[in-house]
């Protein structure tokens, strides 16, 4: 019996991935990934999705299909600026965004080569805060918490 992953593999794109990437909502809500119990708004999902689109156009089509892949392709940004107030979930969204970026990189067979770098070369992900205490107590604490609770990241 042919399953959907075999079919998608035959269309192309599968040679770049160790596993197929799921969408941001599934990544956040599924107990297999982050299993978040907090409710994110549509605006928060949009912000996370727009800040994490890092795949090539043909791979978006491979993963999400032609229509959804093209929609995501048009969300490719080189810079995201969010002006949000206190209590809007900025820190939580930033931590989830970084977790999703790391997840996508770990789904690639050769992340550095995918981006035209030498295999095994480093890929840096940075968070900017006003000082080390804010970075540690806000961003990294949230990031570590969601990664530690995720079954998908266990052992990776």
N, C-alpha and C positions, 0 to 999 in steps of 0.2 A: 504494500500500500504506500503510495506517495504522500508525504505530508507537505504542508505549506512551506516549511523551511527548505526542503529538497527542491521544490518548485522555484522558490526565490533564488536559491543557490544556482540553478541552471540559467537564470536570467542574467546573473552577473552581480558583482559587488561583494559576494560572500568571501572572496579570497582575501579581503582586507580586514575582516572581522573575526575575532574568536567567538563572539556571540552577538546576536542581533540586539541592537539598542532599542529600548522601550521609550515611549513618549514620557514627557515630564509628569503628567498626571499619574500615570501608572507607577513611575519611579517614586513619586512622593507617597501615594496612597497604598500601594500594594505591600502586604506584610513581607513579601519576598525581597523587597528593596528597603525603603525607608520606613514604611508603615506608619506615617505620621498620623497622630491623633488630632492635631490642630487642624482647623479648617482654613484653607487658603482661599482668598477671593479670586475671581476671574482676573482682576487687575494684577494681583500678585503672581498668578500663573503666567500671565502675559509678560510681566517683567522678568521672571525667571527664564521663560522660554526665549525671549529676545536676547537675554544676556548669556545664553549658553549655546547658541547655534554656531557650531564650529566645523561642520562636516561639508564635504564637497557636494555640489548639486546632484551629480549622478548617484551618490550614496544616499542622499536624502530620498531620492526617487526609489531606490532599492529598498530602503528601510520602511518608508511611510507610504509608498505609492506615488503616482505621478502628481495628483492634485495636492495632497497634503505635503508632499516633498517640495513642490514648487512654492506653496505658501510659506513653508519654513525657510526656503532659500531666500525669499524676499525679506526675511527677518534677520539676515546676516548683517551684523553691525561691526564697526571697528571701535565704536565708543558708545557707551550707554550712560546717560546722566539721568538720575532719578531725584526729583526734589519732593521728598515726602516728609510729613510731620512726625512728631513724637508719637510712638505707639502704632505706627503704620506697618510694622513688621520688616523694616529694612534689614536689620541684622539677621533675622531668620531667613529671609529671602536670599541674602548674600551667602549665608552658609549652605543653603540648599543648592544655590547656583554653583558654588564651588564643588560640592559633592557630585552634582550631575556632570560637571566638566571632567572630574576625575573618573567617574563611572564611564563616560564615553571614551576617554583615553584608554582605560583598562579593557574596554571591549575591542579595541583595535589590536591586530596582530603585531604591528610594528608602528607604534604611535609616532616616533620621530620621523621615520621614513615617509609616513603618510603626509607629513607637512614639509617634505623636501629636505629634511635634516639627515645627517648620518645616523644609521641605525644605532640605537643605544645612547644617542645624544640626549641631553636633558631638555625637558619642557618645564618652564617655570610658570607657576600660578601664584599671583601675588594678591594680597589684601592690603589696602592702605588705610591706616588709622591715624588719629592725631597723636597718639603716643603708644608705647609698648603695653601699658596697663590696659588701655581700651582694646587693643588688638587681642591680648590674652584673655581678658575678662569677658569680653563681649563676643567677638567673632570666633576666636579659636575654641572657646568653651562650647559654643553652640555647634560648631563644625565637628569637634571631637565627639560630642554627645550623639549627634545623628549618625555619624560613621560607626561608632561603637555599638549602637543599637541595631544596626542594619545587618541582617543575615547575609546579604549579597557581598558586603565588604569583608566579612569574616574570613581570615586567612589570606587576604590579598594585600 
